[in-house]
């Protein structure tokens, strides 16, 4: 399964400083409860992610750290973009700062 990000309301209909958006993560790698052992940390780290929304000239918007559900899902509710333009929303793996998925969002004034 491939990792994907989706936004509601849809890109292009998001209004800066007005629309409360929902970012949905699907298909992300999950922690395997059969192999994860908290007693062996840090040699066996939990899979943690964060969502980062960025646009040139603006401060990054950053979610809390989270683990996806057993089905690879997570939701970031009530994200409000402070400025119009094209924003990049990335699912970032906390372990190595790699991007697992990216979504381009057009925000209107």
C-alpha positions as CSV (number, residue, x, y, z in Angstrom):
1,X,0.0,0.0,0.0
2,X,1.3,3.4,-0.9
3,X,1.3,6.3,1.6
4,X,-1.1,9.2,0.7
5,X,-2.3,12.5,2.1
6,X,-5.7,14.0,1.5
7,X,-7.3,17.4,2.5
8,X,-10.8,18.5,3.2
9,X,-12.0,21.0,2.0
10,X,-10.3,20.3,-1.3
11,X,-7.2,22.1,-2.5
12,X,-8.3,25.3,-4.3
13,X,-11.3,25.8,-2.0
14,X,-9.3,26.3,1.2
15,X,-9.6,30.0,2.4
16,X,-6.7,31.5,4.3
17,X,-7.4,32.3,8.0
18,X,-10.9,30.9,7.6
19,X,-11.1,27.2,6.5
20,X,-10.5,24.6,9.2
21,X,-8.9,21.8,7.3
22,X,-8.5,18.1,7.9
23,X,-5.4,16.3,6.7
24,X,-5.8,12.5,6.4
25,X,-2.8,10.1,6.3
26,X,-3.4,6.7,4.7
27,X,-1.2,3.7,4.1
28,X,1.7,4.8,6.4
29,X,4.0,2.1,7.9
30,X,2.8,1.0,11.3
31,X,4.4,-0.2,14.5
32,X,4.4,-4.0,14.6
33,X,3.2,-5.0,18.0
34,X,4.7,-8.5,17.5
35,X,8.3,-7.0,17.1
36,X,8.2,-3.7,19.0
37,X,9.6,-4.0,22.6
38,X,9.7,-0.8,24.6
39,X,12.3,-2.4,26.9
40,X,14.9,-2.4,24.0
41,X,14.6,1.3,23.2
42,X,16.6,3.0,21.8
43,X,17.7,0.0,19.7
44,X,14.1,-0.5,18.6
45,X,12.4,2.8,18.1
46,X,8.6,3.3,17.6
47,X,7.6,4.7,14.2
48,X,6.7,8.3,14.8
49,X,5.6,10.9,12.3
50,X,4.7,14.5,12.1
51,X,2.9,16.6,9.5
52,X,4.6,19.8,8.3
53,X,2.9,22.4,6.1
54,X,5.3,24.9,4.6
55,X,5.3,27.9,2.2
56,X,8.1,30.2,1.3
57,X,8.1,33.2,3.5
58,X,5.9,31.7,6.1
59,X,6.6,29.9,9.4
60,X,6.1,26.1,9.1
61,X,2.9,24.7,10.6
62,X,3.8,21.5,12.5
63,X,1.5,18.8,14.0
64,X,2.2,16.9,17.2
65,X,4.2,13.7,17.0
66,X,2.0,10.7,16.3
67,X,1.9,7.0,15.6
68,X,-0.5,5.9,12.8
69,X,-3.3,3.5,13.7
70,X,-3.0,-0.2,13.0
71,X,-4.3,0.4,9.5
72,X,-1.8,3.2,8.7
73,X,-4.2,6.1,9.2
74,X,-4.1,9.4,11.1
75,X,-6.0,12.7,11.0
76,X,-4.8,16.2,11.7
77,X,-7.9,18.3,12.4
78,X,-8.5,22.0,12.4
79,X,-5.4,23.1,10.5
80,X,-5.9,26.8,9.4
81,X,-3.5,28.2,6.8
82,X,-2.5,31.8,7.7
83,X,-1.7,32.9,4.1
84,X,-2.9,32.2,0.6
85,X,-0.7,30.6,-2.1
86,X,0.5,27.1,-2.6
87,X,1.5,25.1,0.5
88,X,3.4,21.8,0.7
89,X,2.1,19.4,3.3
90,X,4.6,16.6,4.1
91,X,4.4,13.5,6.2
92,X,7.8,13.3,7.9
93,X,9.4,10.3,9.5
94,X,10.7,11.5,12.9
95,X,13.6,9.0,12.9
96,X,15.4,10.4,9.9
97,X,13.4,13.5,8.8
98,X,12.6,11.7,5.5
99,X,9.3,12.6,3.6
100,X,6.9,9.6,3.4
101,X,4.3,11.6,1.4
102,X,3.7,15.1,0.1
103,X,0.5,17.0,-0.8
104,X,0.3,20.3,-2.6
105,X,-2.5,22.6,-1.3
106,X,-3.7,25.7,-3.0
107,X,-5.0,28.3,-0.5
108,X,-7.1,31.3,-1.7
109,X,-7.5,34.7,-0.1
